[in-house]
Amino acid sequence: MYRVWNFITAYSVLLVSGTVLALIWANVDPQSYRHFVEYPLWFNSLVGDEIHHWAAALGADAAAYEVGDVERVLTLHFLINDVLMALFFAMAAKEVWEAVILQNGALRGRKAATPLIATAGGMAGPVVVYLGIAMLLGSETFDAVFRGWAIPTATDIAFSYLVGRLVFGGGHPAVRFLLLLAIADDAAGLIILAVFYPSAEIAPEWLLLSAGAAAAAFVLFNWLPRRLDRGNQARPASTWVRARLSFWPYAVAGVASWFGFSEAGLHPALGLLPVIPAIPHADRAFGIFSEAEQYLHDLLNVVEHALKYPVEIILFFFGLANAGLEFASISTPTWLVLSGLLIGKPVGIFLFGWLAARPLRLGLPLGMRMADLVVIGFVAAIGFTVSLFIASVAFPSGPVQDAAKMGALFSFGAVILSVIAARLLGVSKQKG
């Protein structure tokens, strides 16, 4: 059903290349790597990291820059993580939005019940394992690592989907189950980022700017043209708006919404989310991994297609700017994150999946066994991209953040565990 290899190849090669390059660079010449990541692009009082946070991250070398009387600095790291990654999360939000809102959306109805309940287990399990082990290690350790509880809840949708196909084969119902679980996990992850990891003191009045921008874009450039076109098959108003204005009204709304999130104290990388529902979309969706998506020409899909390659490049720089970790940074948070992913994910997904399928009698997809839930749990334990992102906002720059990021990188070990579990549990690959 899904043809993903071109997307996955570009996505994985660029992201992994940036990650590997960062690891080598940081271990060969950590000082120059730190200078690269924290390079100041613009000292100002509008956007960027707070000056004292930037100075602490750069260290003694910050004294070499003439800062002046400003409050913020736009660094390369901020540009990538807080500005450009907003496009990545917008693409993820588009898939989640369509899965929820469309009549045949993947996250609607009884067919999504078991994957959604399994998703809840796949998020609760890592939190219990992470915080449980932290508590056993003592109050001092618990206090130091508590804010990282959400890091192991993430599932990297693209990598897990790739590994799922390799383990189960493209035609196995477990692959569809895994995809639904990963989409739901992304949706929950966006909520967690917004609610539990604000970037500054919350100023909710600024969210009126985000909501107002999205509402204005929807009413003026989506709802009103369609209202004017009622009963007219030629749809002149909608056609004029799309031909003359294209995506620009939504781009302007996106900038306003991003700034509103930034000033409200929510992470600005989520700033484009309110605008996604405002963009005209088709009444059906096949998903970003489907070759059929290229034949949908509604504005939302056109925007997604246009962002595909820029986002792949952004992910290269995301890996480069976030994965530059010295191997000496491996410590307790590394093993906590890794335990949450490699133990909590499989256990949580299996237990909650079993609860949904058997006691609640919601069942599993035809052709899928309970044992397949164990393998799905290991595949979903690949946190990588989103885990790295959460680690970067959960902790300030320093040893704890670096150690937690190492745990996110080591989650690739789930690939080996997935293959072993599939063989031990007798998974038969199904072509498709």
C-alpha positions as CSV (number, residue, x, y, z in Angstrom):
1,M,0.0,0.0,0.0
2,Y,2.7,2.4,0.9
3,R,5.7,3.2,-1.2
4,V,8.2,4.9,1.1
5,W,11.7,4.1,-0.1
6,N,12.6,7.4,-1.8
7,F,11.4,9.5,1.1
8,I,13.0,7.2,3.7
9,T,16.3,7.1,1.8
10,A,16.6,10.8,1.6
11,Y,15.4,11.4,5.1
12,S,17.5,8.7,6.8
13,V,20.7,9.4,4.8
14,L,20.7,13.1,5.4
15,L,19.7,12.9,9.1
16,V,22.1,10.1,9.9
17,S,24.9,11.9,7.9
18,G,24.4,15.0,10.0
19,T,24.4,13.0,13.2
20,V,27.6,11.0,12.3
21,L,29.4,14.2,11.2
22,A,28.4,15.9,14.5
23,L,29.7,13.0,16.6
24,I,33.0,12.9,14.8
25,W,33.4,16.7,14.9
26,A,32.5,17.0,18.6
27,N,35.0,14.2,19.6
28,V,37.8,15.5,17.4
29,D,37.5,19.2,18.1
30,P,34.8,20.0,20.6
31,Q,35.6,23.7,20.9
32,S,35.2,24.4,17.2
33,Y,32.0,22.4,17.1
34,R,30.6,24.4,20.0
35,H,31.6,27.6,18.2
36,F,29.7,26.4,15.1
37,V,26.5,25.5,16.9
38,E,26.4,28.7,19.1
39,Y,27.7,31.0,16.4
40,P,25.8,34.4,16.8
41,L,24.0,35.4,13.7
42,W,22.2,38.5,15.1
43,F,22.2,40.2,18.5
44,N,18.8,41.7,19.0
45,S,15.9,42.1,21.4
46,L,13.2,40.2,19.4
47,V,14.1,36.5,18.7
48,G,16.7,34.1,19.8
49,D,18.3,32.7,23.0
50,E,18.6,34.9,26.0
51,I,22.0,36.4,26.2
52,H,23.0,34.8,29.5
53,H,21.9,31.3,28.3
54,W,24.0,31.8,25.1
55,A,27.0,33.0,27.1
56,A,26.8,30.0,29.4
57,A,26.5,27.6,26.4
58,L,29.5,29.1,24.5
59,G,31.6,29.5,27.6
60,A,34.6,31.9,28.1
61,D,34.7,32.6,24.3
62,A,31.5,34.6,24.6
63,A,33.5,37.5,26.0
64,A,35.2,37.9,22.5
65,Y,31.9,39.2,21.1
66,E,30.6,42.8,21.4
67,V,27.1,42.2,22.5
68,G,25.8,45.7,23.2
69,D,22.6,46.5,25.0
70,V,20.5,43.6,23.7
71,E,18.5,40.8,25.3
72,R,18.7,38.0,22.8
73,V,21.0,36.4,20.2
74,L,19.9,34.5,17.1
75,T,22.3,31.5,17.0
76,L,22.6,28.8,14.4
77,H,21.3,26.3,17.0
78,F,18.2,28.5,17.6
79,L,17.6,29.0,13.9
80,I,17.6,25.3,13.3
81,N,15.8,24.0,16.4
82,D,13.3,26.8,17.0
83,V,12.7,28.3,13.6
84,L,13.4,25.7,10.8
85,M,12.2,22.7,12.8
86,A,8.8,24.3,12.8
87,L,8.5,23.1,9.2
88,F,9.2,19.6,10.3
89,F,6.5,19.7,13.0
90,A,4.1,21.3,10.6
91,M,4.5,18.3,8.2
92,A,3.9,15.9,11.1
93,A,0.9,17.9,12.2
94,K,-0.6,17.8,8.7
95,E,-0.6,14.0,8.8
96,V,-2.1,14.0,12.3
97,W,-4.7,16.5,11.4
98,E,-5.9,14.6,8.3
99,A,-5.9,11.3,10.3
100,V,-8.2,12.8,12.8
101,I,-10.5,15.1,10.8
102,L,-11.2,13.2,7.6
103,Q,-14.1,10.8,7.5
104,N,-11.8,7.8,6.7
105,G,-8.9,9.1,8.7
106,A,-6.5,6.6,10.2
107,L,-7.2,7.7,13.8
108,R,-11.0,7.6,13.6
109,G,-13.4,4.9,14.6
110,R,-13.0,1.4,16.0
111,K,-10.2,0.4,13.8
112,A,-7.9,2.9,15.5
113,A,-8.9,1.9,19.1
114,T,-6.3,-0.8,19.8
115,P,-3.4,1.2,18.2
116,L,-4.4,4.2,20.2
117,I,-4.6,2.3,23.5
118,A,-1.2,0.6,22.6
119,T,0.2,4.1,22.0
120,A,-0.9,5.1,25.5
121,G,1.0,2.1,26.9
122,G,4.0,3.0,24.7
123,M,4.2,6.4,26.4
124,A,3.3,5.4,29.9
125,G,5.7,2.5,30.0
126,P,8.9,4.6,29.3
127,V,7.8,7.2,31.8
128,V,7.4,4.6,34.6
129,V,10.7,2.9,33.8
130,Y,12.6,6.2,33.5
131,L,11.3,7.7,36.7
132,G,11.2,4.4,38.5
133,I,14.9,3.7,38.0
134,A,15.7,7.4,38.7
135,M,13.9,7.1,42.1
136,L,15.8,3.9,42.9
137,L,19.1,5.8,42.3
138,G,18.3,8.3,45.0
139,S,16.7,11.8,45.3
140,E,19.8,13.6,44.1
141,T,19.7,11.7,40.8
142,F,15.9,12.0,40.5
143,D,16.0,15.7,40.9
144,A,18.7,16.1,38.3
145,V,16.9,14.0,35.6
146,F,13.2,14.4,36.4
147,R,12.5,16.9,33.6
148,G,13.6,14.3,31.0
149,W,10.7,12.0,31.6
150,A,9.2,12.6,28.2
151,I,12.4,11.9,26.2
152,P,11.8,8.1,25.9
153,T,8.1,8.5,25.1
154,A,8.9,9.5,21.5
155,T,8.8,7.3,18.4
156,D,10.7,8.3,15.2
157,I,7.9,7.7,12.7
158,A,10.1,7.4,9.6
159,F,12.8,5.2,11.0
160,S,10.3,3.0,12.8
161,Y,8.3,2.6,9.7
162,L,11.3,1.6,7.7
163,V,12.4,-1.0,10.2
164,G,8.8,-2.2,10.5
165,R,8.8,-2.9,6.8
166,L,12.1,-4.7,6.9
167,V,11.0,-6.9,9.8
168,F,7.4,-7.6,8.9
169,G,7.4,-7.0,5.1
170,G,5.3,-4.4,3.4
171,G,2.1,-6.4,3.3
172,H,1.9,-7.4,7.0
173,P,-1.0,-5.8,9.0
174,A,1.5,-5.0,11.8
175,V,3.0,-2.4,9.6
176,R,-0.3,-0.5,9.3
177,F,-0.7,-0.9,13.1
178,L,2.8,0.5,13.7
179,L,2.1,3.5,11.4
180,L,-1.1,4.3,13.3
181,L,0.7,4.0,16.6
182,A,3.6,6.3,15.4
183,I,1.2,9.0,14.1
184,A,-0.7,8.9,17.4
185,D,2.6,9.0,19.3
186,D,3.6,12.1,17.3
187,A,0.3,13.8,18.2
188,A,0.8,13.1,21.9
189,G,4.4,14.3,21.6
190,L,3.3,17.6,20.2
191,I,0.9,18.1,23.2
192,I,3.6,17.1,25.7
193,L,6.0,19.7,24.2
194,A,3.5,22.4,24.3
195,V,2.2,21.7,27.8
196,F,5.2,20.5,29.8
197,Y,8.2,22.2,28.1
198,P,7.5,25.9,27.7
199,S,10.5,27.9,26.4
200,A,9.9,30.7,28.9
201,E,7.4,32.0,31.5
202,I,3.9,31.4,30.1
203,A,2.2,34.6,28.7
204,P,-1.0,33.1,27.4
205,E,-2.3,36.4,26.0
206,W,0.2,36.1,23.1
207,L,-1.6,33.0,22.0
208,L,-4.4,35.3,20.9
209,L,-2.0,36.4,18.1
210,S,-1.5,32.8,17.0
211,A,-5.2,31.9,17.2
212,G,-6.2,35.2,15.5
213,A,-3.8,34.8,12.6
214,A,-5.0,31.2,12.0
215,A,-8.6,32.2,12.2
216,A,-8.2,35.2,9.9
217,A,-6.4,33.1,7.3
218,F,-9.1,30.4,7.5
219,V,-12.1,32.9,7.3
220,L,-10.7,35.2,4.6
221,F,-8.9,32.8,2.3
222,N,-10.6,29.4,2.9
223,W,-14.1,29.7,4.2
224,L,-15.2,33.0,2.5
225,P,-14.2,32.0,-1.0
226,R,-16.0,28.7,-0.7
227,R,-19.0,30.5,0.7
228,L,-19.0,32.9,-2.3
229,D,-18.7,29.9,-4.6
230,R,-21.8,28.1,-3.3
231,G,-23.8,26.7,-6.2
232,N,-21.2,27.7,-8.8
233,Q,-19.3,24.7,-10.2
234,A,-16.7,27.0,-11.7
235,R,-15.6,28.2,-8.2
236,P,-14.3,31.5,-9.4
237,A,-13.5,33.0,-5.9
238,S,-11.6,29.9,-4.7
239,T,-9.8,29.7,-8.0
240,W,-8.8,33.4,-7.9
241,V,-7.5,33.1,-4.3
242,R,-5.5,30.0,-5.0
243,A,-4.1,31.3,-8.3
244,R,-3.2,34.8,-7.2
245,L,-2.4,34.4,-3.5
246,S,-1.4,30.7,-3.3
247,F,0.1,29.9,0.1
248,W,1.2,33.4,1.0
249,P,-1.7,34.3,3.3
250,Y,-0.9,31.2,5.3
251,A,2.8,31.9,5.3
252,V,2.1,35.3,6.8
253,A,-0.3,33.8,9.4
254,G,2.4,31.2,10.1
255,V,5.0,33.9,10.9
256,A,2.5,35.7,13.2
257,S,1.6,32.4,14.9
258,W,5.3,31.4,15.3
259,F,6.0,34.8,17.0
260,G,2.9,34.4,19.2
261,F,4.1,31.0,20.4
262,S,7.6,32.4,21.1
263,E,6.3,35.3,23.1
264,A,3.7,33.1,24.9
265,G,6.5,30.9,26.3
266,L,5.6,27.9,24.3
267,H,8.2,26.2,22.2
268,P,8.3,28.2,18.9
269,A,9.0,25.0,16.8
270,L,5.3,24.3,17.4
271,G,4.2,27.7,16.2
272,L,2.9,26.7,12.8
273,L,0.5,24.1,14.2
274,P,-2.6,26.4,14.6
275,V,-2.3,27.4,10.9
276,I,-2.4,23.8,9.5
277,P,-6.2,23.4,10.0
278,A,-6.8,26.7,8.2
279,I,-5.3,25.5,4.9
280,P,-7.6,24.0,2.3
281,H,-7.2,20.3,2.2
282,A,-8.6,17.3,0.2
283,D,-11.4,15.2,1.5
284,R,-9.1,12.2,1.6
285,A,-5.5,11.4,2.4
286,F,-3.2,8.6,1.8
287,G,-0.4,9.7,4.1
288,I,3.0,11.2,3.6
289,F,4.5,7.8,2.9
290,S,2.1,7.1,0.0
291,E,3.0,7.5,-3.6
292,A,-0.6,8.5,-4.2
293,E,-0.2,11.7,-2.3
294,Q,1.6,13.3,-5.2
295,Y,-1.7,13.2,-7.2
296,L,-3.6,15.3,-4.6
297,H,-3.4,19.0,-5.5
298,D,-5.2,20.7,-2.7
299,L,-3.2,23.5,-1.2
300,L,-2.3,21.6,2.0
301,N,-0.8,18.8,0.0
302,V,0.9,21.2,-2.4
303,V,2.6,22.9,0.5
304,E,3.6,19.6,2.0
305,H,5.2,18.5,-1.3
306,A,7.0,21.8,-1.5
307,L,8.4,21.4,2.0
308,K,9.6,17.8,1.5
309,Y,13.1,18.4,0.3
310,P,13.8,21.6,2.4
311,V,12.7,19.6,5.5
312,E,15.1,16.8,4.5
313,I,18.0,19.3,4.4
314,I,16.8,20.9,7.7
315,L,17.0,17.4,9.3
316,F,20.6,17.1,8.2
317,F,21.4,20.3,10.0
318,F,19.2,19.3,13.0
319,G,21.4,16.2,13.3
320,L,24.5,18.3,12.9
321,A,23.5,20.8,15.5
322,N,22.2,18.4,18.1
323,A,24.1,15.2,17.9
324,G,27.6,16.6,18.6
325,L,28.2,14.7,21.8
326,E,31.4,13.7,23.3
327,F,31.4,10.0,24.2
328,A,32.7,11.0,27.6
329,S,29.2,12.5,28.3
330,I,27.7,9.0,28.6
331,S,26.3,8.8,32.2
332,T,23.2,8.0,34.2
333,P,20.7,9.9,32.0
334,T,21.9,7.9,29.0
335,W,20.9,4.6,30.5
336,L,17.7,6.0,31.9
337,V,16.5,7.2,28.5
338,L,17.7,4.0,26.9
339,S,15.9,1.8,29.5
340,G,12.7,3.8,29.0
341,L,12.9,3.2,25.3
342,L,14.1,-0.4,25.1
343,I,12.2,-1.7,28.2
344,G,9.3,0.6,28.8
345,K,8.2,0.9,25.1
346,P,7.9,-2.8,24.4
347,V,6.3,-3.7,27.7
348,G,3.9,-0.8,27.6
349,I,2.8,-1.4,24.1
350,F,2.3,-5.2,24.7
351,L,0.4,-4.8,28.0
352,F,-1.9,-2.0,26.7
353,G,-2.3,-3.7,23.4
354,W,-3.3,-7.0,25.1
355,L,-5.7,-5.1,27.3
356,A,-7.4,-3.5,24.3
357,A,-7.5,-6.7,22.2
358,R,-8.5,-9.2,24.9
359,P,-10.3,-7.9,28.0
360,L,-11.8,-4.9,26.1
361,R,-12.5,-7.1,23.1
362,L,-11.4,-4.6,20.6
363,G,-9.3,-7.1,18.7
364,L,-6.3,-7.0,16.5
365,P,-6.1,-6.5,12.7
366,L,-6.8,-9.6,10.8
367,G,-3.6,-11.6,10.4
368,M,-1.9,-10.1,13.3
369,R,-0.9,-12.0,16.5
370,M,-0.4,-10.9,20.1
371,A,3.3,-11.8,19.7
372,D,3.6,-9.2,16.9
373,L,2.9,-6.5,19.6
374,V,6.2,-7.4,21.2
375,V,8.1,-6.8,18.0
376,I,6.2,-3.6,17.3
377,G,7.2,-2.4,20.8
378,F,10.9,-2.8,20.0
379,V,10.5,-1.1,16.6
380,A,8.7,1.8,18.2
381,A,11.6,2.2,20.7
382,I,13.6,4.1,18.0
383,G,13.2,7.5,19.5
384,F,16.0,9.4,17.6
385,T,14.7,12.6,16.0
386,V,11.9,13.6,18.4
387,S,13.8,12.2,21.5
388,L,16.8,14.4,20.6
389,F,14.5,17.4,20.2
390,I,12.8,16.8,23.6
391,A,16.2,16.4,25.3
392,S,17.3,19.7,23.9
393,V,14.3,21.5,25.5
394,A,14.0,19.4,28.7
395,F,17.5,20.2,30.0
396,P,19.7,23.3,29.7
397,S,23.0,22.9,27.7
398,G,25.4,20.8,29.7
399,P,26.3,17.3,30.8
400,V,22.8,16.1,31.7
401,Q,21.4,17.2,28.3
402,D,24.4,15.6,26.4
403,A,24.0,12.4,28.4
404,A,20.2,12.2,27.6
405,K,20.8,12.9,23.9
406,M,23.3,9.9,23.9
407,G,20.4,7.7,25.1
408,A,18.3,9.0,22.2
409,L,21.1,8.1,19.7
410,F,21.7,4.7,21.2
411,S,18.0,3.9,20.7
412,F,19.0,2.6,17.3
413,G,19.9,-0.5,19.2
414,A,16.2,-1.2,19.0
415,V,16.8,-2.3,15.4
416,I,18.9,-5.3,16.5
417,L,16.4,-6.2,19.2
418,S,13.5,-5.9,16.7
419,V,15.2,-8.4,14.3
420,I,16.0,-10.8,17.2
421,A,12.5,-10.6,18.6
422,A,11.0,-11.2,15.2
423,R,13.0,-14.4,14.7
424,L,12.4,-15.7,18.1
425,L,8.6,-15.1,17.9
426,G,8.4,-16.6,14.4
427,V,7.3,-13.4,12.5
428,S,6.7,-14.3,8.8
429,K,7.4,-11.5,6.4
430,Q,4.5,-10.6,4.0
431,K,5.3,-8.9,0.7
432,G,3.3,-5.9,-0.3
